[in-house]
Amino acid sequence: MSGLLGLLSLSHWQWSRSHEKAALQQNTASPGNVLQGWGELDAAERFRKIRLTGAYLGRDWLLDNQIHQGQFGYEVFTPLCKDQSCVLVGRGWIAGQIQRDQLPVLPTLTESVVTVTAKRDHWPETVLVDTNEVSDQWPRRFQAWLAEDFIAEEPRLRTDLLLRLEADEPGALILRWTPVVMGPEKHLGYAFQWFAMAVAWLVLWIWVWRRGSAEVKTQAQAQTTQQEKKQQESHS
């Protein structure tokens, strides 16, 4: 029965994933569904819009090797802070220089306090095959999302999430990022497949069990018949 339970568990998992993907699609398709304030950060699901007021820290991080329309450049991330909380904000793409030792000059952020609308996203995962080359000057160039590198520069920074600016928001550059969400239909298909396999497994198990029971019953009847014949022969 462990096989049946395993198949049903996989079916339920895919069913749950379909509901998660449906919620993500709802978050990306609802432009007016905006949460307000820093207290909503933890409540915001992925890709949910949230509006925050704070101050850009002025220490920019440049994600290396980002190509836009055939041109080399960087994705720019800047901490947005208020009191003892900071969150990294993806501001978009900026062109890089041919000479690797020349970092781009970012537009000056003139406002000391800004209100921005952005989508909540996960902190990216990185498979690091080599050392993370973080430059020793600002803006900081980096290749891998290692939380310790960011926290070393700003201990208040949260490394479980980040925000991605909407168009025309304060500090926005060339925005390339769009949320990629696989629809719930594929997960529903997987759920049906696992459930169908569970049903097939159960039918097969019942068939084998009934066949085995029939064989045992036939053998018992044969043994009874033989015993009766022996008794009749002993009496004659």
C-alpha positions as CSV (number, residue, x, y, z in Angstrom):
1,M,0.0,0.0,0.0
2,S,3.0,2.3,0.4
3,G,3.2,2.6,-3.5
4,L,-0.5,3.7,-3.6
5,L,0.0,6.3,-0.9
6,G,3.1,7.6,-2.7
7,L,1.2,8.1,-5.9
8,L,-1.7,9.8,-4.2
9,S,0.8,12.0,-2.4
10,L,2.4,13.1,-5.7
11,S,-1.0,13.8,-7.2
12,H,-1.9,16.0,-4.2
13,W,1.4,17.8,-4.4
14,Q,0.8,18.7,-8.1
15,W,-2.7,19.7,-7.3
16,S,-1.4,22.1,-4.6
17,R,1.2,23.5,-7.0
18,S,-1.5,24.2,-9.5
19,H,-3.3,26.4,-6.9
20,E,0.1,28.2,-6.2
21,K,0.6,28.9,-9.9
22,A,-2.9,30.2,-10.2
23,A,-2.3,32.6,-7.3
24,L,0.9,33.8,-9.0
25,Q,-0.9,34.4,-12.2
26,Q,-3.5,36.4,-10.3
27,N,-0.8,38.5,-8.7
28,T,0.8,39.4,-12.0
29,A,-2.6,40.1,-13.7
30,S,-4.0,42.4,-11.1
31,P,-2.5,45.8,-11.5
32,G,-4.7,47.4,-8.9
33,N,-3.9,44.8,-6.2
34,V,-1.2,46.8,-4.4
35,L,-0.2,46.3,-0.7
36,Q,0.8,49.3,1.3
37,G,3.7,49.7,3.7
38,W,6.7,47.9,5.1
39,G,4.5,45.8,7.5
40,E,3.1,44.0,4.4
41,L,6.4,42.7,3.2
42,D,6.0,39.3,4.9
43,A,2.4,39.0,3.9
44,A,3.0,39.7,0.2
45,E,3.1,36.6,-2.0
46,R,5.6,36.4,-4.8
47,F,5.0,38.9,-7.7
48,R,2.5,40.8,-5.5
49,K,2.7,44.5,-5.9
50,I,3.7,46.5,-2.9
51,R,4.2,50.3,-2.3
52,L,6.9,51.4,0.1
53,T,8.3,54.7,1.2
54,G,12.0,54.9,2.2
55,A,15.4,56.2,1.1
56,Y,17.7,54.7,-1.4
57,L,20.9,53.9,0.4
58,G,23.1,55.1,-2.5
59,R,25.2,51.9,-2.6
60,D,24.4,50.2,-5.8
61,W,25.1,46.6,-6.7
62,L,25.7,45.6,-10.4
63,L,24.9,42.0,-11.5
64,D,27.5,41.2,-14.0
65,N,27.2,39.8,-17.6
66,Q,23.6,41.0,-18.4
67,I,22.9,41.3,-22.2
68,H,20.2,43.6,-23.5
69,Q,19.6,43.8,-27.3
70,G,23.0,42.5,-28.0
71,Q,24.8,44.9,-25.7
72,F,26.7,44.0,-22.5
73,G,25.6,45.6,-19.3
74,Y,24.5,45.2,-15.7
75,E,21.3,44.8,-13.7
76,V,21.3,47.4,-11.0
77,F,20.1,46.7,-7.4
78,T,19.9,49.4,-4.7
79,P,18.9,49.0,-1.0
80,L,15.8,50.9,0.0
81,C,15.8,51.5,3.7
82,K,13.5,52.8,6.5
83,D,14.6,52.8,10.1
84,Q,16.1,49.3,10.8
85,S,14.8,47.6,7.6
86,C,16.4,47.5,4.2
87,V,15.3,45.6,1.1
88,L,17.1,45.3,-2.2
89,V,15.3,46.9,-5.2
90,G,16.0,45.8,-8.8
91,R,16.0,49.1,-10.7
92,G,16.7,47.7,-14.2
93,W,19.5,47.4,-16.8
94,I,22.3,49.8,-17.6
95,A,24.9,49.6,-20.3
96,G,28.5,48.6,-19.4
97,Q,31.8,49.7,-20.7
98,I,34.1,47.7,-23.0
99,Q,36.9,48.2,-20.5
100,R,36.1,45.9,-17.5
101,D,37.8,48.3,-15.1
102,Q,35.4,51.1,-15.9
103,L,32.0,50.7,-14.2
104,P,29.0,52.6,-15.4
105,V,28.0,56.0,-14.0
106,L,24.5,55.7,-12.6
107,P,21.9,58.5,-12.7
108,T,21.9,60.5,-9.5
109,L,18.9,59.9,-7.2
110,T,17.9,63.4,-6.3
111,E,15.1,62.7,-3.8
112,S,16.1,61.8,-0.3
113,V,12.8,60.0,0.4
114,V,10.9,58.2,-2.3
115,T,7.7,56.1,-2.6
116,V,8.0,53.2,-5.0
117,T,5.8,50.5,-6.3
118,A,7.4,47.2,-7.0
119,K,6.8,43.4,-7.3
120,R,8.0,41.2,-4.5
121,D,10.3,38.4,-5.6
122,H,12.4,35.6,-4.1
123,W,16.0,36.1,-3.3
124,P,17.7,34.4,-6.3
125,E,19.5,31.1,-5.9
126,T,23.0,30.8,-7.3
127,V,25.1,27.7,-8.2
128,L,28.6,29.1,-7.7
129,V,31.2,27.3,-9.7
130,D,34.0,29.7,-8.8
131,T,34.7,32.5,-6.4
132,N,32.3,35.5,-6.4
133,E,34.3,38.4,-7.7
134,V,32.9,41.4,-5.8
135,S,34.6,44.7,-6.7
136,D,36.1,46.8,-3.9
137,Q,34.5,50.1,-5.0
138,W,31.0,51.4,-5.4
139,P,29.0,50.5,-7.3
140,R,29.8,46.9,-6.5
141,R,30.0,44.4,-9.3
142,F,29.0,40.8,-8.5
143,Q,28.3,37.5,-10.2
144,A,26.5,35.4,-7.5
145,W,23.7,36.1,-5.0
146,L,25.7,35.3,-1.9
147,A,23.8,36.8,1.1
148,E,26.9,37.2,3.2
149,D,28.5,39.6,0.7
150,F,25.4,41.9,0.9
151,I,25.0,41.6,4.7
152,A,28.7,42.5,5.2
153,E,28.0,45.9,3.6
154,E,24.5,46.4,5.1
155,P,23.5,44.3,8.1
156,R,19.9,45.6,8.0
157,L,19.4,44.2,4.5
158,R,16.9,41.3,4.2
159,T,18.2,38.4,2.1
160,D,15.0,36.4,1.9
161,L,13.3,38.6,-0.7
162,L,13.9,41.5,-3.1
163,L,11.7,44.0,-5.0
164,R,11.6,44.7,-8.7
165,L,10.5,48.2,-9.8
166,E,7.6,49.0,-12.0
167,A,8.0,51.3,-14.9
168,D,8.3,55.1,-14.3
169,E,9.0,54.6,-10.6
170,P,11.7,56.7,-8.9
171,G,15.1,55.2,-9.8
172,A,13.9,53.0,-12.6
173,L,16.3,52.3,-15.5
174,I,15.6,50.0,-18.5
175,L,13.3,47.4,-17.2
176,R,13.7,44.0,-18.8
177,W,12.4,41.6,-16.0
178,T,9.0,40.0,-16.5
179,P,7.6,37.3,-14.2
180,V,7.7,33.9,-15.8
181,V,4.9,31.7,-14.4
182,M,4.0,28.3,-15.7
183,G,0.3,28.0,-15.8
184,P,-1.7,25.7,-13.5
185,E,-2.9,23.5,-16.4
186,K,0.4,21.6,-16.6
187,H,0.4,20.9,-12.8
188,L,-3.3,19.8,-13.1
189,G,-2.2,17.4,-15.9
190,Y,0.5,15.9,-13.8
191,A,-1.9,15.6,-10.9
192,F,-4.3,13.6,-13.1
193,Q,-1.5,11.4,-14.3
194,W,-0.4,10.5,-10.8
195,F,-4.0,9.9,-9.7
196,A,-4.7,7.7,-12.8
197,M,-1.5,5.7,-11.9
198,A,-2.8,5.3,-8.4
199,V,-6.2,4.0,-9.6
200,A,-4.4,1.6,-12.0
201,W,-2.2,0.4,-9.2
202,L,-5.2,-0.1,-6.9
203,V,-7.1,-2.0,-9.6
204,L,-4.1,-4.2,-10.3
205,W,-3.6,-4.9,-6.6
206,I,-7.3,-5.9,-6.2
207,W,-7.1,-8.2,-9.2
208,V,-4.0,-9.9,-7.9
209,W,-5.5,-10.2,-4.4
210,R,-8.8,-11.7,-5.8
211,R,-6.9,-14.0,-8.1
212,G,-4.7,-15.1,-5.2
213,S,-7.8,-15.7,-3.1
214,A,-9.5,-17.7,-5.9
215,E,-6.4,-19.9,-6.2
216,V,-6.3,-20.5,-2.5
217,K,-10.0,-21.4,-2.5
218,T,-9.4,-23.8,-5.4
219,Q,-6.5,-25.5,-3.7
220,A,-8.6,-25.8,-0.5
221,Q,-11.4,-27.4,-2.4
222,A,-9.0,-29.8,-4.2
223,Q,-7.5,-30.8,-0.8
224,T,-11.0,-31.4,0.6
225,T,-12.0,-33.5,-2.4
226,Q,-8.9,-35.6,-2.0
227,Q,-9.5,-36.1,1.7
228,E,-13.1,-37.2,1.0
229,K,-11.8,-39.7,-1.7
230,K,-9.3,-41.1,0.8
231,Q,-12.0,-41.5,3.4
232,Q,-14.3,-43.3,1.0
233,E,-11.5,-45.6,-0.1
234,S,-10.7,-46.4,3.6
235,H,-14.3,-47.3,4.3
236,S,-14.6,-49.5,1.2
